[in-house]
C-alpha cells in the first residue's frame, strides 16, 4: 500500500522491492561495462561521477514497469494519467572520491523545453507541472548514508506553487526556479534516499533535492527518470492535491 497522505505532506514515498535484486544486478552489469571502469580495480575509479546515456534496453524497461510500480503510479498520479516508461534515461554513477562532484546543488528538475530546446538552462517548470507527473529515484545498488544518497527537503514541494503561479503557463527556467525555491525551502528537514537495490522513491515534481559527495566504499548506481503524464493531472491526483495545498 502507498501512503498517499505521506506523499502529499512530504513530497515523496519509498516503494520497497519495487523491482527485484536480480534485475538490479543484471542492469548493473550493463552499467559497469559502460562506465569503462573495472569493478574489481579501484584504480580505475578516477572520477567522482560518470554520467551514462539513456537506457531503454529490456532489463531497464522491466525495472520501470513492474506491477508494483504501476499500482503506485495509479495511486499517486491517477489511473490512466501517466505514460508507461520506455526506459530509465540517464544514470549518474557516483564513485567514492575526495573530489567534489560539481553537481550537488539544490534544485528542482525541469519538465519541458524553453524557446531553445538545446538550452538546458532554459528548460522550464510551470505550476501545472507540464511534462512531468513524478520524479523517480531508482536504486540499482544498496545505498547507505555514506553512499551519496540523494538529499531531499521533505515538504519543499509545498513551497513551490506560490513561486510558479505568477509565471503562468510559461513557468520559470531551471535556474530562475532554483534561485527562488532553494532559499524558500531552507527551513525544511533533509531526508536521505537510502535503501536496497530494487527500492524506488517516487517524488513530487516540485521536490527540492540535491546530490552529494560519495564517502562510502562501493559505487552508487541510481536512475532518476521522470514519469510522464498522459494529459493534465486529474483533479483527484495526489500530485495535484499537493500543488493546491501549497497554494493555501
Secondary structure, DSSP 8 states (H G I E B T S, - for coil): ---HHHHHHHSEEEETTSS-HHHHHHHHHHHHHHHT--TT-GGG---SEEEE----SHHHHHHHT-HHHHHHHHHHT-TT-B---S----EEEE---SS--S----B----B--SSTT-GGG-EE-TT-TT-SEEEEEESS-B-TTS---EEETTGGGGTHHHHHTTGGG-EEHHHHHHHHHHHTTTS-EEE--B-TT-EEEE-TT--EE-----SSS-B-EE--EE-BSSS--TT-HHHHHHHHHH-
